[in-house]
Each structure stands twice: as C-alpha cells, then as structure tokens.
Amino acid sequence: MREVARSTAWRLSVDSDRTKIVIAFDGRLSAAEARTSAEAFVSVLSTGPHDVVWDLRSMNSYDMLAPLAWQRSLRPWLANIRSLGVIGGNPFVRLGATALASALGIPLADVDA
C-alpha cells in the first residue's frame, strides 16, 4: 500500500494497481477532519471502481456530524465502490460505520487486517 494523503486523524492509502483504497482513522474524528478526509478519499475514488476498506482499529470516537460529511461526499460516487470492508473498531465506532454504510445502501463486510 502507498500512502497518498494523511492528517493527524487519518491516513489514506492505495494499492499498487490502484484498485483498493484503505482509509485508517486514529483517535477522534472531528467534523472538519471528516470533511477533509472524505474529500481526499473521493479524489481517489473518482478515478474508477475500487474495493474500499475502513480501518477503525485506532479510532475511538467521532463528532456527530462526521458521518454526515462522509455521506454527502460519497453519495455521488457510490458506483465507484465495488466492495466496502471494515477492520476493527469499538462498538460505538462500528455502529457509526454500519449506519453510514446502511444509509448509503452499501453492504459492509468484516475484513482481515
């Protein structure tokens, strides 16, 4: 995986053939960081269909507006998501990921690290 963007709250990586995108979150995701991370994510997602992984192992919470920022950013690009997987996450964070995937109509699957 090659890192393509990062902040203190997230890291965005793609595999060598650019078919898989992994975004790993760290700590608490603020609404502002959610918007920034979603914009970076969409810049890669817009290049074609991808398998997507949300790595939640180091995420402990998020601002209540963070999922809305992601939902608004992803909706126009849903056709570019071939699959959506999640790694780890505490129950609160997993609930948010599940609710977001459900709101977008995307099945969410557990994947190995």
Sequence and secondary structure as in RCSB ss.txt:
>XXXX:A:sequence
MREVARSTAWRLSVDSDRTKIVIAFDGRLSAAEARTSAEAFVSVLSTGPHDVVWDLRSMNSYDMLAPLAWQRSLR
PWLANIRSLGVIGGNPFVRLGATALASALGIPLADVDA
>XXXX:A:secstr
 EEEEE SSEEEEE TTS EEEEEEEEEE HHHHHHHHHHHHHHHTTS EEEEEEEEEEEEE TTHHHHHHHHHG
GGGGGEEEEEEE   HHHHHHHHHHHHHHT  EEE   
